[in-house]
Amino acid sequence: MTRTGLLRQELTADGRYDETRGGRTHAHQGRFWIDGDRVDYLDDLGFRRTGVPRATNCTTPGT
């Protein structure tokens, strides 16, 4: 999540992601791949993007 609380991504062990943006839950959903320090995304509508995580507040479910 950003410091302003506008973005949250849940990355699951099965290679799926669910993103909340601006308070809108499930704004983007799809698959992701880790490639070094880069994350590649393919949402369920076919849109591709790449990102480099720079999170300061990361949590792991179940910890």
CHARMM internal coordinates of N, CA and C (Angstrom, degrees):
IC EDIT
DIST 1 N 1 CA 1.4424
DIST 1 CA 1 C 1.5282
ANGL 1 N 1 CA 1 C 109.00
DIST 1 C 2 N 1.2928
ANGL 1 CA 1 C 2 N 116.28
DIHE 1 N 1 CA 1 C 2 N 143.09
DIST 2 N 2 CA 1.4547
ANGL 1 C 2 N 2 CA 119.58
DIHE 1 CA 1 C 2 N 2 CA 176.23
DIST 2 CA 2 C 1.5201
ANGL 2 N 2 CA 2 C 109.64
DIHE 1 C 2 N 2 CA 2 C -73.07
DIST 2 C 3 N 1.2905
ANGL 2 CA 2 C 3 N 116.53
DIHE 2 N 2 CA 2 C 3 N 165.32
DIST 3 N 3 CA 1.4634
ANGL 2 C 3 N 3 CA 120.72
DIHE 2 CA 2 C 3 N 3 CA 179.25
DIST 3 CA 3 C 1.5179
ANGL 3 N 3 CA 3 C 111.71
DIHE 2 C 3 N 3 CA 3 C -60.16
DIST 3 C 4 N 1.3177
ANGL 3 CA 3 C 4 N 117.14
DIHE 3 N 3 CA 3 C 4 N -27.37
DIST 4 N 4 CA 1.4689
ANGL 3 C 4 N 4 CA 121.08
DIHE 3 CA 3 C 4 N 4 CA 178.74
DIST 4 CA 4 C 1.5205
ANGL 4 N 4 CA 4 C 112.07
DIHE 3 C 4 N 4 CA 4 C -89.47
DIST 4 C 5 N 1.3408
ANGL 4 CA 4 C 5 N 117.13
DIHE 4 N 4 CA 4 C 5 N -1.47
DIST 5 N 5 CA 1.4493
ANGL 4 C 5 N 5 CA 120.88
DIHE 4 CA 4 C 5 N 5 CA 177.07
DIST 5 CA 5 C 1.5113
ANGL 5 N 5 CA 5 C 114.70
DIHE 4 C 5 N 5 CA 5 C 77.27
DIST 5 C 6 N 1.3294
ANGL 5 CA 5 C 6 N 118.13
DIHE 5 N 5 CA 5 C 6 N 23.12
DIST 6 N 6 CA 1.4496
ANGL 5 C 6 N 6 CA 120.34
DIHE 5 CA 5 C 6 N 6 CA -174.72
DIST 6 CA 6 C 1.5284
ANGL 6 N 6 CA 6 C 115.20
DIHE 5 C 6 N 6 CA 6 C -91.59
DIST 6 C 7 N 1.3211
ANGL 6 CA 6 C 7 N 118.12
DIHE 6 N 6 CA 6 C 7 N -16.16
DIST 7 N 7 CA 1.4587
ANGL 6 C 7 N 7 CA 119.87
DIHE 6 CA 6 C 7 N 7 CA -175.17
DIST 7 CA 7 C 1.5193
ANGL 7 N 7 CA 7 C 110.43
DIHE 6 C 7 N 7 CA 7 C -138.78
DIST 7 C 8 N 1.3305
ANGL 7 CA 7 C 8 N 115.81
DIHE 7 N 7 CA 7 C 8 N 134.01
DIST 8 N 8 CA 1.4544
ANGL 7 C 8 N 8 CA 121.20
DIHE 7 CA 7 C 8 N 8 CA 175.95
DIST 8 CA 8 C 1.5151
ANGL 8 N 8 CA 8 C 107.93
DIHE 7 C 8 N 8 CA 8 C -142.44
DIST 8 C 9 N 1.3247
ANGL 8 CA 8 C 9 N 116.76
DIHE 8 N 8 CA 8 C 9 N 131.06
DIST 9 N 9 CA 1.4619
ANGL 8 C 9 N 9 CA 121.40
DIHE 8 CA 8 C 9 N 9 CA 176.54
DIST 9 CA 9 C 1.5196
ANGL 9 N 9 CA 9 C 109.11
DIHE 8 C 9 N 9 CA 9 C -121.12
DIST 9 C 10 N 1.3056
ANGL 9 CA 9 C 10 N 115.15
DIHE 9 N 9 CA 9 C 10 N 133.19
DIST 10 N 10 CA 1.4553
ANGL 9 C 10 N 10 CA 120.78
DIHE 9 CA 9 C 10 N 10 CA 171.71
DIST 10 CA 10 C 1.5264
ANGL 10 N 10 CA 10 C 106.90
DIHE 9 C 10 N 10 CA 10 C -108.74
DIST 10 C 11 N 1.3327
ANGL 10 CA 10 C 11 N 116.31
DIHE 10 N 10 CA 10 C 11 N 115.86
DIST 11 N 11 CA 1.4622
ANGL 10 C 11 N 11 CA 122.24
DIHE 10 CA 10 C 11 N 11 CA 177.17
DIST 11 CA 11 C 1.5172
ANGL 11 N 11 CA 11 C 107.43
DIHE 10 C 11 N 11 CA 11 C -102.99
DIST 11 C 12 N 1.3264
ANGL 11 CA 11 C 12 N 116.89
DIHE 11 N 11 CA 11 C 12 N 123.94
DIST 12 N 12 CA 1.4597
ANGL 11 C 12 N 12 CA 120.32
DIHE 11 CA 11 C 12 N 12 CA -175.90
DIST 12 CA 12 C 1.5295
ANGL 12 N 12 CA 12 C 111.14
DIHE 11 C 12 N 12 CA 12 C -103.50
DIST 12 C 13 N 1.3096
ANGL 12 CA 12 C 13 N 115.74
DIHE 12 N 12 CA 12 C 13 N 160.42
DIST 13 N 13 CA 1.4660
ANGL 12 C 13 N 13 CA 122.25
DIHE 12 CA 12 C 13 N 13 CA -176.45
DIST 13 CA 13 C 1.5270
ANGL 13 N 13 CA 13 C 112.62
DIHE 12 C 13 N 13 CA 13 C -62.58
DIST 13 C 14 N 1.3257
ANGL 13 CA 13 C 14 N 117.96
DIHE 13 N 13 CA 13 C 14 N -22.65
DIST 14 N 14 CA 1.4669
ANGL 13 C 14 N 14 CA 120.33
DIHE 13 CA 13 C 14 N 14 CA -179.30
DIST 14 CA 14 C 1.5298
ANGL 14 N 14 CA 14 C 112.56
DIHE 13 C 14 N 14 CA 14 C -88.25
DIST 14 C 15 N 1.3599
ANGL 14 CA 14 C 15 N 117.14
DIHE 14 N 14 CA 14 C 15 N 10.82
DIST 15 N 15 CA 1.4593
ANGL 14 C 15 N 15 CA 120.64
DIHE 14 CA 14 C 15 N 15 CA 175.43
DIST 15 CA 15 C 1.5144
ANGL 15 N 15 CA 15 C 115.08
DIHE 14 C 15 N 15 CA 15 C 84.57
DIST 15 C 16 N 1.3216
ANGL 15 CA 15 C 16 N 117.30
DIHE 15 N 15 CA 15 C 16 N 18.02
DIST 16 N 16 CA 1.4711
ANGL 15 C 16 N 16 CA 121.38
DIHE 15 CA 15 C 16 N 16 CA 177.64
DIST 16 CA 16 C 1.5259
ANGL 16 N 16 CA 16 C 109.77
DIHE 15 C 16 N 16 CA 16 C -105.84
DIST 16 C 17 N 1.3281
ANGL 16 CA 16 C 17 N 116.07
DIHE 16 N 16 CA 16 C 17 N 156.53
DIST 17 N 17 CA 1.4608
ANGL 16 C 17 N 17 CA 120.22
DIHE 16 CA 16 C 17 N 17 CA 173.11
DIST 17 CA 17 C 1.5139
ANGL 17 N 17 CA 17 C 110.12
DIHE 16 C 17 N 17 CA 17 C -133.93
DIST 17 C 18 N 1.3163
ANGL 17 CA 17 C 18 N 114.51
DIHE 17 N 17 CA 17 C 18 N 154.85
DIST 18 N 18 CA 1.4602
ANGL 17 C 18 N 18 CA 122.87
DIHE 17 CA 17 C 18 N 18 CA 176.82
DIST 18 CA 18 C 1.5297
ANGL 18 N 18 CA 18 C 106.03
DIHE 17 C 18 N 18 CA 18 C -137.00
DIST 18 C 19 N 1.3180
ANGL 18 CA 18 C 19 N 116.19
DIHE 18 N 18 CA 18 C 19 N 123.14
DIST 19 N 19 CA 1.4619
ANGL 18 C 19 N 19 CA 120.45
DIHE 18 CA 18 C 19 N 19 CA -172.96
DIST 19 CA 19 C 1.5199
ANGL 19 N 19 CA 19 C 111.10
DIHE 18 C 19 N 19 CA 19 C -117.48
DIST 19 C 20 N 1.3304
ANGL 19 CA 19 C 20 N 114.89
DIHE 19 N 19 CA 19 C 20 N 135.81
DIST 20 N 20 CA 1.4595
ANGL 19 C 20 N 20 CA 122.70
DIHE 19 CA 19 C 20 N 20 CA 172.73
DIST 20 CA 20 C 1.5189
ANGL 20 N 20 CA 20 C 107.61
DIHE 19 C 20 N 20 CA 20 C -108.24
DIST 20 C 21 N 1.3347
ANGL 20 CA 20 C 21 N 116.46
DIHE 20 N 20 CA 20 C 21 N 130.08
DIST 21 N 21 CA 1.4718
ANGL 20 C 21 N 21 CA 121.58
DIHE 20 CA 20 C 21 N 21 CA 179.37
DIST 21 CA 21 C 1.5213
ANGL 21 N 21 CA 21 C 109.46
DIHE 20 C 21 N 21 CA 21 C -130.08
DIST 21 C 22 N 1.3189
ANGL 21 CA 21 C 22 N 114.94
DIHE 21 N 21 CA 21 C 22 N 128.84
DIST 22 N 22 CA 1.4591
ANGL 21 C 22 N 22 CA 119.96
DIHE 21 CA 21 C 22 N 22 CA 176.96
DIST 22 CA 22 C 1.5111
ANGL 22 N 22 CA 22 C 113.51
DIHE 21 C 22 N 22 CA 22 C 55.32
DIST 22 C 23 N 1.3213
ANGL 22 CA 22 C 23 N 117.31
DIHE 22 N 22 CA 22 C 23 N 32.96
DIST 23 N 23 CA 1.4510
ANGL 22 C 23 N 23 CA 121.69
DIHE 22 CA 22 C 23 N 23 CA -179.63
DIST 23 CA 23 C 1.5220
ANGL 23 N 23 CA 23 C 113.97
DIHE 22 C 23 N 23 CA 23 C 84.46
DIST 23 C 24 N 1.3212
ANGL 23 CA 23 C 24 N 118.17
DIHE 23 N 23 CA 23 C 24 N -5.74
DIST 24 N 24 CA 1.4701
ANGL 23 C 24 N 24 CA 121.69
DIHE 23 CA 23 C 24 N 24 CA 179.35
DIST 24 CA 24 C 1.5296
ANGL 24 N 24 CA 24 C 109.28
DIHE 23 C 24 N 24 CA 24 C -87.66
DIST 24 C 25 N 1.3300
ANGL 24 CA 24 C 25 N 116.81
DIHE 24 N 24 CA 24 C 25 N 105.46
DIST 25 N 25 CA 1.4564
ANGL 24 C 25 N 25 CA 120.61
DIHE 24 CA 24 C 25 N 25 CA -179.26
DIST 25 CA 25 C 1.5241
ANGL 25 N 25 CA 25 C 110.73
DIHE 24 C 25 N 25 CA 25 C -68.58
DIST 25 C 26 N 1.3086
ANGL 25 CA 25 C 26 N 115.90
DIHE 25 N 25 CA 25 C 26 N 148.74
DIST 26 N 26 CA 1.4716
ANGL 25 C 26 N 26 CA 123.39
DIHE 25 CA 25 C 26 N 26 CA 178.73
DIST 26 CA 26 C 1.5293
ANGL 26 N 26 CA 26 C 112.18
DIHE 25 C 26 N 26 CA 26 C 57.81
DIST 26 C 27 N 1.3314
ANGL 26 CA 26 C 27 N 116.13
DIHE 26 N 26 CA 26 C 27 N 34.37
DIST 27 N 27 CA 1.4685
ANGL 26 C 27 N 27 CA 120.63
DIHE 26 CA 26 C 27 N 27 CA -179.74
DIST 27 CA 27 C 1.5259
ANGL 27 N 27 CA 27 C 110.97
DIHE 26 C 27 N 27 CA 27 C -61.89
DIST 27 C 28 N 1.3284
ANGL 27 CA 27 C 28 N 116.69
DIHE 27 N 27 CA 27 C 28 N -39.16
DIST 28 N 28 CA 1.4663
ANGL 27 C 28 N 28 CA 122.12
DIHE 27 CA 27 C 28 N 28 CA 176.38
DIST 28 CA 28 C 1.5184
ANGL 28 N 28 CA 28 C 107.97
DIHE 27 C 28 N 28 CA 28 C -138.89
DIST 28 C 29 N 1.3205
ANGL 28 CA 28 C 29 N 116.05
DIHE 28 N 28 CA 28 C 29 N 136.47
DIST 29 N 29 CA 1.4572
ANGL 28 C 29 N 29 CA 122.23
DIHE 28 CA 28 C 29 N 29 CA 175.90
DIST 29 CA 29 C 1.5164
ANGL 29 N 29 CA 29 C 108.14
DIHE 28 C 29 N 29 CA 29 C -138.47
DIST 29 C 30 N 1.3201
ANGL 29 CA 29 C 30 N 115.98
DIHE 29 N 29 CA 29 C 30 N 148.57
DIST 30 N 30 CA 1.4485
ANGL 29 C 30 N 30 CA 119.28
DIHE 29 CA 29 C 30 N 30 CA 178.65
DIST 30 CA 30 C 1.5110
ANGL 30 N 30 CA 30 C 112.11
DIHE 29 C 30 N 30 CA 30 C 169.34
DIST 30 C 31 N 1.3449
ANGL 30 CA 30 C 31 N 115.23
DIHE 30 N 30 CA 30 C 31 N -152.16
DIST 31 N 31 CA 1.4650
ANGL 30 C 31 N 31 CA 121.79
DIHE 30 CA 30 C 31 N 31 CA -178.08
DIST 31 CA 31 C 1.5173
ANGL 31 N 31 CA 31 C 109.21
DIHE 30 C 31 N 31 CA 31 C -109.10
DIST 31 C 32 N 1.3351
ANGL 31 CA 31 C 32 N 115.76
DIHE 31 N 31 CA 31 C 32 N 157.53
DIST 32 N 32 CA 1.4601
ANGL 31 C 32 N 32 CA 120.65
DIHE 31 CA 31 C 32 N 32 CA 175.96
DIST 32 CA 32 C 1.5147
ANGL 32 N 32 CA 32 C 109.81
DIHE 31 C 32 N 32 CA 32 C -141.99
DIST 32 C 33 N 1.3504
ANGL 32 CA 32 C 33 N 115.35
DIHE 32 N 32 CA 32 C 33 N 155.80
DIST 33 N 33 CA 1.4608
ANGL 32 C 33 N 33 CA 123.33
DIHE 32 CA 32 C 33 N 33 CA 175.92
DIST 33 CA 33 C 1.5178
ANGL 33 N 33 CA 33 C 107.69
DIHE 32 C 33 N 33 CA 33 C -133.71
DIST 33 C 34 N 1.3284
ANGL 33 CA 33 C 34 N 116.34
DIHE 33 N 33 CA 33 C 34 N 142.35
DIST 34 N 34 CA 1.4638
ANGL 33 C 34 N 34 CA 121.77
DIHE 33 CA 33 C 34 N 34 CA 175.16
DIST 34 CA 34 C 1.5227
ANGL 34 N 34 CA 34 C 107.77
DIHE 33 C 34 N 34 CA 34 C -97.15
DIST 34 C 35 N 1.3305
ANGL 34 CA 34 C 35 N 116.39
DIHE 34 N 34 CA 34 C 35 N 129.32
DIST 35 N 35 CA 1.4565
ANGL 34 C 35 N 35 CA 122.16
DIHE 34 CA 34 C 35 N 35 CA 178.39
DIST 35 CA 35 C 1.5265
ANGL 35 N 35 CA 35 C 107.83
DIHE 34 C 35 N 35 CA 35 C -132.80
DIST 35 C 36 N 1.3347
ANGL 35 CA 35 C 36 N 116.75
DIHE 35 N 35 CA 35 C 36 N 92.88
DIST 36 N 36 CA 1.4604
ANGL 35 C 36 N 36 CA 120.70
DIHE 35 CA 35 C 36 N 36 CA -175.40
DIST 36 CA 36 C 1.5114
ANGL 36 N 36 CA 36 C 109.77
DIHE 35 C 36 N 36 CA 36 C 67.37
DIST 36 C 37 N 1.3430
ANGL 36 CA 36 C 37 N 117.14
DIHE 36 N 36 CA 36 C 37 N -120.87
DIST 37 N 37 CA 1.4624
ANGL 36 C 37 N 37 CA 120.68
DIHE 36 CA 36 C 37 N 37 CA 178.16
DIST 37 CA 37 C 1.5256
ANGL 37 N 37 CA 37 C 112.13
DIHE 36 C 37 N 37 CA 37 C -99.50
DIST 37 C 38 N 1.3143
ANGL 37 CA 37 C 38 N 116.57
DIHE 37 N 37 CA 37 C 38 N 14.78
DIST 38 N 38 CA 1.4638
ANGL 37 C 38 N 38 CA 123.38
DIHE 37 CA 37 C 38 N 38 CA -176.73
DIST 38 CA 38 C 1.5259
ANGL 38 N 38 CA 38 C 110.04
DIHE 37 C 38 N 38 CA 38 C -113.04
DIST 38 C 39 N 1.3237
ANGL 38 CA 38 C 39 N 116.35
DIHE 38 N 38 CA 38 C 39 N 146.54
DIST 39 N 39 CA 1.4651
ANGL 38 C 39 N 39 CA 122.25
DIHE 38 CA 38 C 39 N 39 CA 173.56
DIST 39 CA 39 C 1.5229
ANGL 39 N 39 CA 39 C 107.46
DIHE 38 C 39 N 39 CA 39 C -115.91
DIST 39 C 40 N 1.3310
ANGL 39 CA 39 C 40 N 116.43
DIHE 39 N 39 CA 39 C 40 N 126.08
DIST 40 N 40 CA 1.4639
ANGL 39 C 40 N 40 CA 122.05
DIHE 39 CA 39 C 40 N 40 CA 176.02
DIST 40 CA 40 C 1.5231
ANGL 40 N 40 CA 40 C 107.89
DIHE 39 C 40 N 40 CA 40 C -103.37
DIST 40 C 41 N 1.3364
ANGL 40 CA 40 C 41 N 115.42
DIHE 40 N 40 CA 40 C 41 N 134.84
DIST 41 N 41 CA 1.4632
ANGL 40 C 41 N 41 CA 121.37
DIHE 40 CA 40 C 41 N 41 CA -177.00
DIST 41 CA 41 C 1.5255
ANGL 41 N 41 CA 41 C 110.03
DIHE 40 C 41 N 41 CA 41 C -119.77
DIST 41 C 42 N 1.3240
ANGL 41 CA 41 C 42 N 116.40
DIHE 41 N 41 CA 41 C 42 N 145.80
DIST 42 N 42 CA 1.4626
ANGL 41 C 42 N 42 CA 123.74
DIHE 41 CA 41 C 42 N 42 CA 169.24
DIST 42 CA 42 C 1.5160
ANGL 42 N 42 CA 42 C 105.90
DIHE 41 C 42 N 42 CA 42 C -135.07
DIST 42 C 43 N 1.3447
ANGL 42 CA 42 C 43 N 116.72
DIHE 42 N 42 CA 42 C 43 N 107.30
DIST 43 N 43 CA 1.4589
ANGL 42 C 43 N 43 CA 117.48
DIHE 42 CA 42 C 43 N 43 CA -178.35
DIST 43 CA 43 C 1.5243
ANGL 43 N 43 CA 43 C 110.85
DIHE 42 C 43 N 43 CA 43 C -78.20
DIST 43 C 44 N 1.3094
ANGL 43 CA 43 C 44 N 115.31
DIHE 43 N 43 CA 43 C 44 N 168.10
DIST 44 N 44 CA 1.4656
ANGL 43 C 44 N 44 CA 121.20
DIHE 43 CA 43 C 44 N 44 CA -174.10
DIST 44 CA 44 C 1.5271
ANGL 44 N 44 CA 44 C 113.24
DIHE 43 C 44 N 44 CA 44 C -66.30
DIST 44 C 45 N 1.3252
ANGL 44 CA 44 C 45 N 117.77
DIHE 44 N 44 CA 44 C 45 N -11.54
DIST 45 N 45 CA 1.4661
ANGL 44 C 45 N 45 CA 121.58
DIHE 44 CA 44 C 45 N 45 CA 176.82
DIST 45 CA 45 C 1.5217
ANGL 45 N 45 CA 45 C 112.39
DIHE 44 C 45 N 45 CA 45 C -96.95
DIST 45 C 46 N 1.3560
ANGL 45 CA 45 C 46 N 116.97
DIHE 45 N 45 CA 45 C 46 N -1.26
DIST 46 N 46 CA 1.4514
ANGL 45 C 46 N 46 CA 120.84
DIHE 45 CA 45 C 46 N 46 CA 176.63
DIST 46 CA 46 C 1.5240
ANGL 46 N 46 CA 46 C 115.32
DIHE 45 C 46 N 46 CA 46 C 99.18
DIST 46 C 47 N 1.3273
ANGL 46 CA 46 C 47 N 117.67
DIHE 46 N 46 CA 46 C 47 N 1.94
DIST 47 N 47 CA 1.4646
ANGL 46 C 47 N 47 CA 121.54
DIHE 46 CA 46 C 47 N 47 CA 179.78
DIST 47 CA 47 C 1.5254
ANGL 47 N 47 CA 47 C 110.14
DIHE 46 C 47 N 47 CA 47 C -79.92
DIST 47 C 48 N 1.3355
ANGL 47 CA 47 C 48 N 117.45
DIHE 47 N 47 CA 47 C 48 N 128.90
DIST 48 N 48 CA 1.4726
ANGL 47 C 48 N 48 CA 122.54
DIHE 47 CA 47 C 48 N 48 CA 179.43
DIST 48 CA 48 C 1.5180
ANGL 48 N 48 CA 48 C 110.15
DIHE 47 C 48 N 48 CA 48 C -105.49
DIST 48 C 49 N 1.3376
ANGL 48 CA 48 C 49 N 115.66
DIHE 48 N 48 CA 48 C 49 N 145.15
DIST 49 N 49 CA 1.4546
ANGL 48 C 49 N 49 CA 120.96
DIHE 48 CA 48 C 49 N 49 CA 173.54
DIST 49 CA 49 C 1.5160
ANGL 49 N 49 CA 49 C 109.48
DIHE 48 C 49 N 49 CA 49 C -155.20
DIST 49 C 50 N 1.3068
ANGL 49 CA 49 C 50 N 115.61
DIHE 49 N 49 CA 49 C 50 N 165.05
DIST 50 N 50 CA 1.4594
ANGL 49 C 50 N 50 CA 123.11
DIHE 49 CA 49 C 50 N 50 CA -178.93
DIST 50 CA 50 C 1.5163
ANGL 50 N 50 CA 50 C 107.95
DIHE 49 C 50 N 50 CA 50 C -131.01
DIST 50 C 51 N 1.3158
ANGL 50 CA 50 C 51 N 116.17
DIHE 50 N 50 CA 50 C 51 N 143.67
DIST 51 N 51 CA 1.4606
ANGL 50 C 51 N 51 CA 119.95
DIHE 50 CA 50 C 51 N 51 CA 178.52
DIST 51 CA 51 C 1.5182
ANGL 51 N 51 CA 51 C 111.48
DIHE 50 C 51 N 51 CA 51 C -145.53
DIST 51 C 52 N 1.3127
ANGL 51 CA 51 C 52 N 114.67
DIHE 51 N 51 CA 51 C 52 N 157.51
DIST 52 N 52 CA 1.4562
ANGL 51 C 52 N 52 CA 122.22
DIHE 51 CA 51 C 52 N 52 CA 174.02
DIST 52 CA 52 C 1.5208
ANGL 52 N 52 CA 52 C 106.32
DIHE 51 C 52 N 52 CA 52 C -118.14
DIST 52 C 53 N 1.3418
ANGL 52 CA 52 C 53 N 117.54
DIHE 52 N 52 CA 52 C 53 N 111.52
DIST 53 N 53 CA 1.4694
ANGL 52 C 53 N 53 CA 120.04
DIHE 52 CA 52 C 53 N 53 CA -177.35
DIST 53 CA 53 C 1.5275
ANGL 53 N 53 CA 53 C 111.97
DIHE 52 C 53 N 53 CA 53 C -60.80
DIST 53 C 54 N 1.3140
ANGL 53 CA 53 C 54 N 114.76
DIHE 53 N 53 CA 53 C 54 N 135.62
DIST 54 N 54 CA 1.4699
ANGL 53 C 54 N 54 CA 121.79
DIHE 53 CA 53 C 54 N 54 CA 176.16
DIST 54 CA 54 C 1.5191
ANGL 54 N 54 CA 54 C 108.75
DIHE 53 C 54 N 54 CA 54 C -134.39
DIST 54 C 55 N 1.2947
ANGL 54 CA 54 C 55 N 116.09
DIHE 54 N 54 CA 54 C 55 N 44.54
DIST 55 N 55 CA 1.4628
ANGL 54 C 55 N 55 CA 121.05
DIHE 54 CA 54 C 55 N 55 CA -174.79
DIST 55 CA 55 C 1.5264
ANGL 55 N 55 CA 55 C 111.85
DIHE 54 C 55 N 55 CA 55 C -77.05
DIST 55 C 56 N 1.3063
ANGL 55 CA 55 C 56 N 114.84
DIHE 55 N 55 CA 55 C 56 N 144.32
DIST 56 N 56 CA 1.4596
ANGL 55 C 56 N 56 CA 120.33
DIHE 55 CA 55 C 56 N 56 CA 172.92
DIST 56 CA 56 C 1.5177
ANGL 56 N 56 CA 56 C 110.56
DIHE 55 C 56 N 56 CA 56 C -108.98
DIST 56 C 57 N 1.3248
ANGL 56 CA 56 C 57 N 116.79
DIHE 56 N 56 CA 56 C 57 N -8.49
DIST 57 N 57 CA 1.4489
ANGL 56 C 57 N 57 CA 121.05
DIHE 56 CA 56 C 57 N 57 CA -178.33
DIST 57 CA 57 C 1.5238
ANGL 57 N 57 CA 57 C 109.03
DIHE 56 C 57 N 57 CA 57 C -134.00
DIST 57 C 58 N 1.3133
ANGL 57 CA 57 C 58 N 117.55
DIHE 57 N 57 CA 57 C 58 N 80.64
DIST 58 N 58 CA 1.4572
ANGL 57 C 58 N 58 CA 122.33
DIHE 57 CA 57 C 58 N 58 CA -179.37
DIST 58 CA 58 C 1.5158
ANGL 58 N 58 CA 58 C 109.42
DIHE 57 C 58 N 58 CA 58 C -104.97
DIST 58 C 59 N 1.3178
ANGL 58 CA 58 C 59 N 115.13
DIHE 58 N 58 CA 58 C 59 N 138.35
DIST 59 N 59 CA 1.4553
ANGL 58 C 59 N 59 CA 119.73
DIHE 58 CA 58 C 59 N 59 CA 174.41
DIST 59 CA 59 C 1.5160
ANGL 59 N 59 CA 59 C 108.84
DIHE 58 C 59 N 59 CA 59 C -129.51
DIST 59 C 60 N 1.3022
ANGL 59 CA 59 C 60 N 115.89
DIHE 59 N 59 CA 59 C 60 N 152.98
DIST 60 N 60 CA 1.4470
ANGL 59 C 60 N 60 CA 122.34
DIHE 59 CA 59 C 60 N 60 CA 176.87
DIST 60 CA 60 C 1.5136
ANGL 60 N 60 CA 60 C 108.20
DIHE 59 C 60 N 60 CA 60 C -113.65
DIST 60 C 61 N 1.3362
ANGL 60 CA 60 C 61 N 118.77
DIHE 60 N 60 CA 60 C 61 N 123.18
DIST 61 N 61 CA 1.4710
ANGL 60 C 61 N 61 CA 120.07
DIHE 60 CA 60 C 61 N 61 CA 179.95
DIST 61 CA 61 C 1.5302
ANGL 61 N 61 CA 61 C 111.14
DIHE 60 C 61 N 61 CA 61 C -54.83
DIST 61 C 62 N 1.3107
ANGL 61 CA 61 C 62 N 114.55
DIHE 61 N 61 CA 61 C 62 N 137.69
DIST 62 N 62 CA 1.4652
ANGL 61 C 62 N 62 CA 119.51
DIHE 61 CA 61 C 62 N 62 CA 176.96
DIST 62 CA 62 C 1.5144
ANGL 62 N 62 CA 62 C 114.53
DIHE 61 C 62 N 62 CA 62 C 87.16
DIST 62 C 63 N 1.3455
ANGL 62 CA 62 C 63 N 117.78
DIHE 62 N 62 CA 62 C 63 N 3.93
DIST 63 N 63 CA 1.4741
ANGL 62 C 63 N 63 CA 119.02
DIHE 62 CA 62 C 63 N 63 CA 178.35
DIST 63 CA 63 C 1.4944
ANGL 63 N 63 CA 63 C 111.17
DIHE 62 C 63 N 63 CA 63 C -109.69
END
COOR INIT
IC SEED 1 N 1 CA 1 C
IC BUILD
